[in-house]
Amino acid sequence: MFETYLTTSNNNDLINTIIYGSDNRALTIANAIITESPKRFHLVGFVDKKPGISTNRILNLPLLNVNRKISVLARKLGAQSIIIADNTLNNEEKISIIDDCLQYNIKVFNLPYLNDMSNQKTIAANIRNIKIQDLLERKPIELDNCNISKQLNDKVVLVSGGAGSIGSEIVWQVSKFNPKKILIVDQAETPLHQVSLEMQKNDTSCEIIPIILNIKNKELLEAVFQKYQPDVVYHAAAYKHVPLMENHPEQAIQTNVFGTKVLADLSVKYNVDRFVMVSTDKAVNPSNIMGASKRIAEKYVQSLDSYLKDSHKSRTKFITTRFGNVLGSNGSVVPLFTKQIEMGGPITITHPDIIRYFMTIPEACQLVLEAGSMGNGGEVYIFDMGKPVKIIDLAHKMIRLAGLIPDQDIEIRIVGLRPGEKLYEELLNDSSKTLPTHHEKIMIAVDDKEHYISIDSEINALHDLSYTNITEMVIQMKKIVPEFKSLNSDFQKLDV
């Protein structure tokens, strides 16, 4: 009688929902939402992915087999939402269900993986709306934790750009491997302060040391190396916004190129064991200043590694990791679209055909740690980014996830390509090949190596030009990276 009272009172204020699944997990979730207080859902039935017709019932509610689209079954039961409880669904099946439901404005909820499925309050509290990240879910990444732990346990780790979205996640993940100290180096005061406070709250035995510093300042950076003697460097500091760097190309050179050189040279001088550089797919056949600056930085650390091996002068191993867009990173399209939706639109897209590869922040940073641990030096690791995503499709899904209708509640406005922007990005140069590694999501790009003495001289000249003659500086960039062809930019006239 009490359960009947709970399930029938105030039903008018609740969301009619069905649960996709019929196993013990689904039953546990059902009991959790029935006893939830305050209640959000009114459970009206279950769906089982077995085809055919079912006359079974669970908790005295109908169990429907998938003989039609989920949206049809939901409407048949009068449901406005669905909770996905079936962990046996593969990614394609899950995305198909979500796309079908969003098309008919049926809300989709999900329960992330929980260790404890016995606490009904915890289960109910963790049922949440599907997020755009869930549409890109791939198999969990399996890391070689033993190898990573050997290299980070009781070590001093320096993370440049450690207050940024990628750098701060690297800091968080490194902290799990029991380092002695983590040096968080960044020039942004407020984000650095926030990251250091968050890390100090966490249950970690390592010492967190925030350092306000611009990596192009050699004297101050060397003082950090002298004082702390880092064992491992993760280099995530960079200017990354394409249009801004088209307008301020000298900053891209001074930070992305010369800052990398300063950090790399000091790593050699102070016998750092590993230097792991975070690069970007925009460095491949670059069409903008930012991408070209990252490619020059890649060339420098690769050539330096070869030079050191040939001359037997240092034990420092230089490893480059290259991947595409990261969901939720500062300045990326997802936070922008979220803000535009919250403001009532419009969502602005540069071109209807533009596509991008995406990863989640934790996924990208896990692979950075894995690649950094496996490298012997000189490699450029590229990550399996999955299938490319059409940005206009991403916009449609995000609008529907917010419970709105594209081009009715929220306008989608095409504003034109920005300076230096491509319709699609690449992970490999035209002439590059790949080699497999023991990790299925990580490959090695086989690029031609530069001569260290030559690239070192060219970068020094480039740095000098960044303070005196921007046009000559960009011409020099195009000499160093012959495949750099500007798109939709004032620098197109410098291409030959």
matplotlib code that plots the C-alpha trace (Angstrom):
import matplotlib.pyplot as plt

x = [0.0, 2.8, 4.5, 1.2, 0.8, 4.4, 3.9, 0.5, 0.9, 1.8, 2.1, 1.0, 4.3, 6.5, 8.2, 6.6, 9.6, 10.6, 13.7, 15.7, 16.8, 15.3, 18.2, 19.1, 20.7, 17.4, 15.4, 17.8, 17.4, 13.6, 13.5, 15.8, 13.6, 10.4, 11.8, 13.5, 12.6, 11.7, 10.6, 11.4, 10.1, 6.9, 7.9, 5.5, 7.3, 10.4, 12.0, 14.0, 16.3, 15.2, 13.0, 9.5, 6.4, 6.5, 3.6, 5.9, 5.7, 8.3, 7.1, 3.6, 4.6, 4.7, 7.9, 8.0, 10.4, 12.1, 10.0, 9.6, 11.6, 12.1, 10.3, 7.2, 7.3, 7.8, 4.8, 2.7, 3.4, 2.9, 6.6, 8.3, 11.7, 13.9, 16.6, 19.2, 20.1, 21.4, 25.2, 25.4, 24.5, 27.4, 28.2, 26.3, 23.2, 23.2, 23.7, 20.9, 18.5, 19.5, 19.2, 15.7, 14.5, 15.9, 14.2, 10.8, 11.8, 12.0, 14.5, 17.3, 18.8, 21.8, 23.4, 27.3, 29.2, 28.9, 30.9, 28.1, 24.7, 23.2, 22.7, 19.4, 19.9, 23.3, 21.8, 18.9, 21.2, 23.5, 20.7, 21.4, 20.6, 22.6, 25.4, 27.0, 30.1, 28.0, 27.4, 31.2, 31.7, 34.2, 35.5, 37.3, 41.0, 43.2, 46.4, 49.7, 49.6, 52.7, 54.9, 53.4, 53.8, 57.5, 58.2, 56.1, 56.2, 58.2, 59.3, 59.1, 56.8, 56.5, 53.4, 53.5, 50.2, 49.0, 46.1, 44.5, 41.9, 44.4, 47.2, 45.0, 43.7, 47.2, 48.0, 45.0, 45.9, 49.6, 48.7, 47.2, 50.6, 52.1, 54.7, 56.8, 56.0, 53.9, 55.0, 52.0, 53.5, 51.2, 51.0, 47.2, 46.9, 43.3, 43.0, 46.4, 45.1, 41.8, 43.7, 46.1, 43.2, 41.3, 44.4, 45.0, 41.5, 42.2, 43.5, 47.0, 50.3, 52.3, 53.3, 51.4, 53.5, 51.8, 54.3, 53.3, 55.6, 55.7, 57.7, 59.5, 61.2, 64.4, 65.9, 62.9, 62.2, 65.8, 65.5, 62.6, 64.7, 67.6, 65.4, 63.2, 65.2, 62.1, 62.3, 59.4, 58.0, 54.6, 54.5, 50.9, 51.5, 50.6, 48.5, 45.9, 43.1, 43.5, 41.9, 43.8, 47.1, 46.4, 46.2, 49.1, 51.5, 54.5, 52.9, 52.6, 56.3, 57.4, 55.4, 54.6, 58.0, 60.6, 58.8, 59.0, 62.7, 63.5, 61.7, 63.3, 66.8, 66.5, 65.2, 68.4, 70.6, 69.0, 68.8, 65.0, 64.2, 61.2, 59.8, 56.2, 54.9, 51.2, 50.6, 47.6, 46.2, 46.4, 50.2, 49.5, 49.6, 49.0, 46.7, 47.2, 49.9, 48.9, 49.2, 52.5, 54.0, 53.1, 54.7, 57.9, 57.9, 57.4, 60.3, 62.6, 62.0, 62.3, 65.5, 66.9, 66.1, 68.0, 70.9, 71.3, 71.1, 73.7, 76.1, 75.4, 75.1, 71.9, 69.5, 66.4, 63.7, 61.5, 58.0, 55.3, 51.6, 49.2, 45.4, 42.3, 39.7, 39.0, 35.4, 34.9, 38.4, 38.7, 37.5, 36.2, 32.9, 30.9, 31.2, 30.5, 27.3, 26.2, 26.5, 24.8, 21.9, 21.6, 21.3, 18.5, 20.7, 21.7, 24.3, 27.0, 28.7, 31.4, 30.5, 27.7, 30.2, 32.9, 33.9, 36.2, 37.6, 36.8, 38.0, 37.0, 39.6, 40.2, 40.6, 43.1, 45.2, 45.2, 46.7, 49.3, 50.4, 50.4, 52.3, 54.8, 55.5, 56.1, 58.2, 61.9, 62.4, 61.8, 58.4, 55.2, 52.3, 48.9, 45.7, 42.7, 40.1, 37.2, 34.8, 34.8, 31.8, 29.9, 29.7, 26.2, 25.0, 26.6, 24.7, 21.4, 22.0, 23.0, 19.9, 17.7, 19.5, 18.5, 14.9, 14.6, 14.0, 16.7, 15.8, 12.6, 13.6, 17.3, 18.5, 21.6, 23.5, 26.3, 28.9, 31.7, 35.1, 37.5, 41.0, 43.2, 40.3, 40.0, 36.9, 38.6, 41.7, 44.3, 46.4, 49.1, 51.2, 50.6, 54.0, 53.7, 53.1, 52.1, 53.5, 51.4, 52.1, 51.0, 48.1, 45.3, 44.5, 48.0, 50.1, 53.5, 53.7, 56.7, 57.9, 61.2, 63.5, 65.1, 68.8, 69.1, 71.8, 69.7, 66.4, 68.0, 69.4, 66.2, 64.1, 66.6, 66.2, 62.4, 62.4, 64.4, 62.0, 59.0, 60.2, 61.1, 59.4, 56.2, 56.1, 59.6, 58.8, 55.9, 58.0, 60.5, 57.8, 56.8, 60.4, 60.7, 57.3, 56.9, 53.5, 52.2, 49.6, 47.5, 43.7, 41.3, 44.2, 46.2, 49.2, 48.0, 49.9, 53.2, 52.5, 54.5]
y = [0.0, 2.4, 1.7, 2.3, 5.6, 6.7, 5.9, 7.5, 10.7, 13.9, 12.0, 15.2, 16.9, 14.0, 13.0, 9.9, 7.7, 4.2, 2.3, 0.8, -2.6, -5.5, -7.0, -6.5, -3.1, -1.9, -3.2, -1.5, 1.8, 1.4, 0.9, 3.9, 6.3, 4.9, 5.7, 8.9, 12.0, 14.5, 12.4, 13.4, 10.4, 8.4, 5.0, 3.7, 0.7, -1.1, -1.8, -4.9, -4.9, -8.4, -8.2, -9.7, -9.3, -9.7, -10.2, -10.0, -7.4, -6.0, -4.3, -4.8, -2.5, -3.5, -4.8, -4.0, -5.7, -3.5, -4.4, -0.7, 2.5, 3.5, 6.8, 4.9, 2.6, 5.7, 7.4, 4.2, 4.3, 8.0, 8.6, 11.9, 10.5, 7.3, 6.2, 4.0, 1.2, -1.4, -1.7, -4.2, -1.6, -0.7, 2.9, 2.7, 1.3, 3.9, 6.8, 5.4, 5.4, 8.9, 10.3, 8.7, 10.1, 13.6, 13.8, 13.5, 15.6, 12.7, 13.4, 10.9, 10.2, 8.0, 6.5, 6.7, 3.7, 3.3, 1.0, 0.7, -0.2, -0.9, 2.7, 3.8, 7.5, 7.5, 5.8, 8.2, 11.3, 10.2, 9.8, 12.7, 14.1, 12.7, 15.2, 15.8, 13.9, 10.8, 10.8, 10.4, 7.7, 5.0, 2.0, 2.9, 3.5, 0.8, 2.3, 0.6, 1.9, 0.0, 1.7, 5.1, 4.6, 3.7, 7.0, 9.2, 7.6, 9.8, 12.1, 15.9, 16.6, 20.0, 20.8, 23.9, 25.5, 23.6, 25.9, 25.3, 22.7, 20.2, 21.0, 20.9, 17.5, 16.3, 17.6, 15.7, 12.5, 12.7, 13.2, 9.6, 8.1, 9.4, 11.9, 13.7, 17.2, 18.7, 22.1, 23.8, 26.5, 29.1, 32.8, 33.1, 34.0, 33.3, 29.9, 28.9, 29.8, 27.8, 24.7, 24.8, 25.1, 22.2, 20.0, 20.8, 19.6, 16.2, 13.2, 13.3, 13.0, 14.9, 18.6, 21.0, 24.0, 26.7, 28.9, 32.1, 32.2, 32.8, 30.0, 32.3, 34.0, 31.9, 33.4, 32.8, 29.4, 28.3, 29.4, 26.9, 24.1, 24.9, 24.9, 21.9, 19.7, 18.2, 14.6, 14.8, 17.7, 17.8, 20.8, 22.0, 25.8, 27.4, 30.0, 28.0, 30.3, 30.4, 33.9, 35.6, 34.2, 35.4, 38.9, 38.5, 36.1, 37.3, 35.9, 32.5, 32.5, 33.9, 31.4, 28.4, 28.2, 30.0, 29.1, 25.4, 25.8, 27.4, 24.7, 21.9, 23.4, 23.7, 20.1, 19.0, 21.2, 19.9, 16.2, 15.9, 12.2, 12.8, 15.8, 15.2, 17.9, 18.4, 19.3, 19.6, 18.3, 21.9, 21.4, 19.0, 20.8, 24.0, 26.7, 29.2, 30.8, 28.8, 25.4, 26.4, 27.6, 24.2, 22.3, 24.3, 23.4, 19.8, 19.9, 21.5, 18.9, 16.0, 17.3, 18.0, 14.4, 13.1, 15.4, 14.3, 10.6, 11.0, 13.0, 11.0, 14.3, 13.8, 11.2, 13.4, 11.8, 14.1, 12.8, 14.6, 13.9, 15.1, 15.1, 17.0, 19.1, 18.4, 18.6, 21.2, 22.7, 26.4, 28.2, 25.0, 24.8, 22.9, 25.6, 28.2, 26.5, 25.9, 29.6, 30.6, 28.2, 29.5, 33.1, 32.0, 31.8, 32.2, 29.4, 30.6, 28.2, 29.2, 26.9, 24.2, 21.6, 22.0, 18.8, 18.2, 15.2, 15.3, 13.6, 14.2, 15.9, 12.9, 10.6, 12.9, 13.3, 9.6, 9.0, 11.8, 9.9, 6.6, 7.9, 9.7, 6.5, 4.3, 6.7, 6.1, 9.7, 11.5, 10.0, 11.9, 10.0, 10.4, 9.3, 7.5, 10.3, 8.1, 9.4, 13.1, 15.1, 17.6, 20.8, 21.6, 18.2, 18.8, 22.1, 20.3, 17.7, 20.2, 22.2, 19.1, 17.9, 21.3, 20.4, 22.9, 22.7, 23.9, 26.9, 27.3, 27.9, 28.5, 29.9, 28.4, 31.1, 30.6, 33.4, 32.3, 30.8, 32.6, 33.5, 30.4, 28.0, 24.7, 22.8, 19.7, 18.9, 16.1, 14.1, 13.2, 15.1, 14.0, 12.3, 10.7, 7.0, 5.5, 2.6, 0.8, 0.6, -1.8, 0.5, 0.3, 4.0, 5.3, 5.3, 6.7, 9.3, 8.7, 12.2, 13.4, 14.7, 18.1, 18.8, 20.3, 22.9, 24.2, 24.4, 25.9, 28.7, 29.3, 29.5, 32.0, 34.1, 33.7, 34.9, 38.0, 38.8, 38.5, 41.8, 43.6, 42.5, 40.5, 40.0, 38.6, 36.5, 34.8, 34.3, 32.6, 30.4, 29.3, 28.4, 26.2, 24.6, 24.4, 22.8, 25.9, 27.5, 30.3, 30.1, 33.1, 35.2, 38.3, 36.1, 34.3, 36.8, 35.4, 31.9, 31.1]
z = [0.0, 0.8, -2.6, -4.3, -2.4, -3.4, -7.0, -7.4, -5.4, -7.3, -10.6, -12.5, -11.5, -12.5, -15.8, -17.3, -18.0, -19.3, -18.5, -21.3, -19.9, -17.9, -15.9, -12.3, -13.0, -14.6, -11.6, -9.2, -11.0, -11.1, -7.3, -6.8, -8.8, -7.1, -3.6, -4.6, -2.6, -3.9, -6.8, -10.4, -12.4, -12.8, -14.1, -16.8, -18.2, -19.4, -22.8, -23.6, -26.7, -27.6, -30.7, -30.8, -28.6, -24.8, -22.4, -19.4, -16.6, -14.2, -11.0, -12.4, -15.3, -19.0, -20.6, -24.3, -26.7, -29.4, -32.4, -33.4, -32.8, -29.2, -29.8, -30.9, -27.8, -25.6, -27.1, -26.8, -23.0, -22.7, -21.7, -22.1, -21.2, -21.2, -18.8, -20.4, -18.0, -20.4, -20.2, -23.0, -25.7, -27.9, -28.9, -32.2, -30.5, -27.8, -30.2, -32.4, -29.4, -28.4, -31.9, -32.3, -29.0, -29.5, -32.9, -31.1, -28.1, -25.7, -22.9, -22.5, -19.1, -18.3, -15.2, -15.2, -14.0, -10.2, -8.0, -5.5, -6.9, -3.4, -2.3, -3.8, -2.9, -4.7, -7.8, -8.0, -7.5, -10.3, -13.0, -15.2, -18.6, -21.5, -22.4, -25.7, -24.4, -24.0, -27.8, -28.3, -25.6, -26.7, -24.9, -21.7, -22.2, -20.7, -19.4, -18.6, -15.1, -14.0, -16.6, -15.9, -12.2, -12.6, -14.3, -12.0, -8.6, -6.1, -9.0, -9.5, -12.4, -14.1, -16.1, -18.2, -19.0, -15.9, -15.2, -18.7, -19.5, -20.8, -18.4, -15.3, -16.3, -16.7, -13.2, -11.8, -13.5, -12.7, -9.0, -9.0, -9.6, -6.3, -7.5, -4.9, -6.3, -9.1, -10.3, -12.0, -14.2, -15.8, -16.5, -15.8, -12.1, -11.3, -13.0, -11.5, -8.0, -8.6, -9.8, -6.8, -4.4, -6.0, -5.9, -2.3, -1.4, -3.0, -1.2, -2.5, -0.7, -3.3, -2.8, -5.1, -6.1, -8.2, -10.1, -12.0, -15.0, -18.8, -20.3, -22.7, -19.7, -19.7, -16.5, -14.3, -15.8, -15.2, -11.5, -11.2, -12.8, -10.5, -7.4, -8.0, -10.5, -12.3, -13.5, -16.0, -18.0, -19.6, -21.9, -22.5, -22.5, -25.8, -27.5, -29.4, -30.7, -34.5, -35.3, -32.4, -33.6, -37.2, -35.7, -33.3, -35.1, -33.1, -29.9, -31.5, -32.3, -28.9, -26.8, -29.0, -30.7, -28.6, -25.3, -26.3, -27.2, -23.8, -21.9, -24.0, -23.7, -19.9, -19.7, -21.4, -19.2, -16.0, -17.1, -17.2, -17.9, -20.2, -22.0, -23.4, -25.7, -26.3, -30.0, -32.2, -35.5, -36.7, -37.0, -39.9, -43.3, -41.4, -42.8, -40.1, -37.9, -34.8, -36.5, -38.2, -34.9, -33.3, -36.3, -35.9, -32.2, -33.1, -35.5, -32.9, -30.2, -32.7, -34.1, -30.6, -29.6, -32.7, -32.1, -28.4, -29.4, -32.1, -29.8, -26.6, -24.7, -22.7, -21.4, -22.0, -24.2, -26.2, -27.1, -29.0, -28.8, -31.5, -31.3, -32.4, -30.6, -27.0, -25.8, -23.1, -23.3, -23.0, -26.1, -27.7, -29.6, -26.9, -24.1, -26.8, -28.0, -24.4, -23.6, -26.9, -26.1, -22.6, -24.0, -26.4, -29.5, -32.2, -32.4, -34.8, -37.2, -39.6, -42.4, -42.9, -44.0, -41.4, -39.6, -36.6, -34.6, -30.9, -27.7, -24.1, -21.9, -19.6, -22.7, -24.3, -21.1, -20.4, -23.8, -23.2, -20.1, -21.9, -24.9, -22.7, -20.8, -23.9, -25.9, -26.6, -27.7, -31.0, -31.7, -32.7, -31.4, -32.9, -31.3, -32.6, -32.6, -33.7, -36.4, -37.4, -36.3, -38.5, -36.4, -37.6, -36.5, -33.1, -32.9, -33.7, -31.0, -28.3, -29.0, -28.7, -25.6, -24.1, -24.9, -27.7, -31.4, -33.9, -36.1, -34.2, -30.5, -31.3, -34.6, -36.3, -38.1, -40.7, -40.2, -42.6, -42.1, -39.8, -40.9, -41.1, -40.6, -42.5, -43.3, -41.9, -39.9, -40.4, -38.1, -40.7, -43.2, -46.8, -46.9, -43.4, -42.6, -39.3, -37.2, -34.6, -30.9, -28.2, -27.5, -30.1, -29.8, -30.3, -33.5, -34.4, -37.2, -39.4, -40.3, -41.8, -39.2, -39.4, -38.9, -35.3, -36.0, -39.0, -37.2, -34.1, -36.2, -38.1, -34.8, -33.4, -36.5, -36.4, -32.8, -33.6, -36.5, -34.2, -32.5, -35.7, -39.0, -38.9, -42.7, -42.8, -39.8, -41.6, -44.7, -42.5, -41.0, -44.5, -45.3, -42.2, -42.9, -46.7, -46.5, -44.6, -46.9, -45.4, -45.8, -45.7, -44.3, -45.1, -45.2, -48.4, -50.5, -49.0, -50.4, -53.5]

ax = plt.figure().add_subplot(projection="3d")
ax.plot(x, y, z, "-o")
ax.set_aspect("equal")
plt.show()
